């Protein structure tokens, strides 16, 4: 099967977000048969069971439908207080509903992140990986894309200019395609052994 439709979103909506910029870089570096569709999270309301009982708000229904239709999900996360931001928590809360028939159930997911810090969202990615494991998403194993000192990797226009990081991101996306194919085959071979995390 050829062609991969990917639902992609970042855990930040600010104009100068490095993670939004990382998504844009991923779109330009993606294999030709990998198409990224960027979703926005800033209109999602906080999860509320009373609201859910009355029916998903349209913006939530649209978000979940986009994940349902996608062959995989690509998430770019910032790191806030050693974890993921509230915006991203809200998105996972809604997308995890309902247990057993969540759009994330069995969905291939790849995680990346950029930060001005030395650790490049490593702790946030660990946090996000734990949440996705709980909802039984199929998260791409390491090595991760941990873009540390992002202010040195992007230029003033938020274009990813660091060639090492560009190569790392390109290889990551190619590996994500293979991960999606592996899950499509469902050959029962198990997950590949984890590798050392990669930092540009």
C-alpha positions in Angstrom: 0.0 0.0 0.0 1.3 3.4 -0.9 0.6 6.8 0.6 0.4 7.8 4.2 -1.9 10.4 5.7 -0.6 11.8 8.9 -2.4 13.9 11.5 0.2 16.2 12.9 0.0 18.6 15.8 2.1 20.6 18.3 1.6 21.2 21.9 2.0 25.0 21.5 0.1 27.6 19.5 2.3 30.6 20.1 3.5 32.5 17.0 7.2 31.8 17.8 6.8 28.1 18.7 9.8 26.0 17.8 7.6 22.9 17.8 5.3 24.4 15.2 8.4 25.2 13.2 9.6 21.6 13.7 6.3 20.4 12.2 6.8 22.7 9.2 10.3 21.3 8.8 8.9 17.8 9.0 6.4 18.6 6.2 9.2 19.8 3.9 11.5 16.9 4.7 9.0 14.1 4.7 9.2 11.3 2.1 7.1 12.0 -1.0 4.4 9.5 0.0 4.0 10.9 3.5 1.4 13.7 3.7 1.2 15.7 6.9 -2.1 17.4 7.8 -1.6 19.9 10.6 -4.3 20.1 13.3 -4.7 22.9 15.8 -5.4 22.3 19.4 -6.1 25.8 20.8 -9.8 25.6 20.3 -10.2 22.3 22.1 -12.0 22.7 25.5 -10.8 21.0 28.6 -12.1 17.5 28.8 -15.3 17.4 30.8 -17.4 14.2 31.2 -20.6 16.2 31.5 -19.9 17.9 28.1 -19.0 14.5 26.6 -22.3 13.0 27.9 -24.2 15.6 25.9 -22.1 14.7 22.8 -18.7 15.8 21.6 -18.4 19.5 20.7 -18.0 19.9 17.0 -14.3 20.9 17.3 -13.6 17.7 19.4 -15.5 15.5 16.9 -13.5 17.0 14.0 -10.2 16.4 15.9 -11.1 12.8 16.7 -12.3 12.2 13.1 -9.0 13.4 11.7 -7.1 10.9 13.9 -9.4 8.1 13.0 -8.8 8.7 9.3 -5.1 9.1 9.6 -2.6 6.3 9.0 -0.5 7.7 11.9 -0.1 10.7 14.2 3.0 13.0 14.6 3.2 15.0 17.8 5.7 17.8 18.5 5.8 18.6 22.2 7.3 21.4 24.2 8.4 20.8 27.7 6.7 22.6 30.6 7.6 21.8 34.2 9.3 18.5 33.2 6.2 17.4 31.3 3.8 18.1 28.5 1.8 21.3 28.3 -1.9 21.4 29.3 -3.0 21.9 25.7 -1.5 18.5 24.7 -2.9 16.8 27.8 -6.4 18.1 26.8 -5.9 16.7 23.3 -4.9 13.3 24.6 -7.8 13.3 27.1 -10.3 13.8 24.3 -8.6 11.4 21.8 -8.5 8.6 24.4 -12.2 8.5 24.6 -13.9 6.1 24.9 -11.7 3.3 26.2 -11.7 0.4 23.8 -12.8 2.5 20.9 -10.5 5.5 21.1 -9.1 6.8 17.8 -5.6 6.4 19.4 -6.1 2.7 20.0 -3.6 0.8 17.9 -2.7 4.0 16.1 1.0 4.5 15.1 2.3 7.6 16.8 5.7 9.4 16.5 6.9 11.9 19.0 9.5 14.7 18.6 10.2 18.0 20.3 12.3 21.1 20.3 13.4 23.3 23.2 16.0 26.0 24.0 17.1 23.8 26.9 20.0 21.3 27.0 17.6 18.2 27.2 15.5 18.9 24.1 12.1 17.9 25.6 13.4 14.5 26.8 11.3 14.6 30.0 8.2 15.7 28.2 8.6 13.0 25.6 8.9 10.4 28.4 5.7 11.8 29.9 3.9 11.7 26.6 5.1 8.2 25.8 3.6 7.0 29.1 0.2 8.5 28.4 0.2 7.0 24.9 1.1 3.6 26.2 -1.8 3.8 28.6 -4.3 4.4 25.8 -2.6 1.7 23.7 -1.3 3.8 20.9 1.6 2.3 19.1 4.4 4.7 19.7 7.5 4.6 17.5 10.5 3.3 19.6 13.6 5.4 20.2 15.8 7.0 19.0 13.8 10.1 19.5 14.1 13.5 17.9 15.3 15.7 20.8 16.1 19.1 19.4 18.1 20.8 22.2 19.2 24.4 22.0 16.6 25.1 19.4 17.5 28.7 19.1 20.8 27.5 17.5 19.0 25.1 15.1 16.4 27.5 13.7 17.1 30.9 12.1 15.3 34.1 12.9 12.4 33.1 10.5 12.0 29.8 12.4 13.4 27.8 9.4 15.3 24.7 10.5 18.8 25.4 9.1 21.0 23.0 11.1 21.9 20.2 8.7 22.5 17.6 11.3 19.0 18.1 12.7 17.5 18.1 9.2 19.1 14.8 8.5 18.0 13.4 11.8 14.4 14.5 11.2 14.4 13.1 7.7 15.6 9.7 8.9 13.1 9.8 11.7 10.2 10.3 9.3 11.5 7.5 7.0 11.6 5.2 10.1 8.0 6.2 10.9 6.9 5.1 7.5 8.4 1.7 8.2 6.8 1.6 11.6 3.4 2.2 10.0 4.0 -0.6 7.5 5.1 -2.9 10.3 1.8 -2.3 12.1 -0.2 -2.7 9.0 1.4 -6.1 8.5 0.8 -7.1 12.1 3.2 -9.9 11.8 3.5 -10.5 15.5 7.2 -10.1 15.4 7.3 -7.7 18.4 8.9 -4.3 18.7 12.5 -3.7 17.7 14.9 -3.3 20.5 15.2 0.3 21.8 18.2 2.3 20.6 20.1 5.1 22.1 18.3 8.5 22.0 19.6 10.8 19.3 20.3 14.4 19.9 21.5 16.7 17.1 
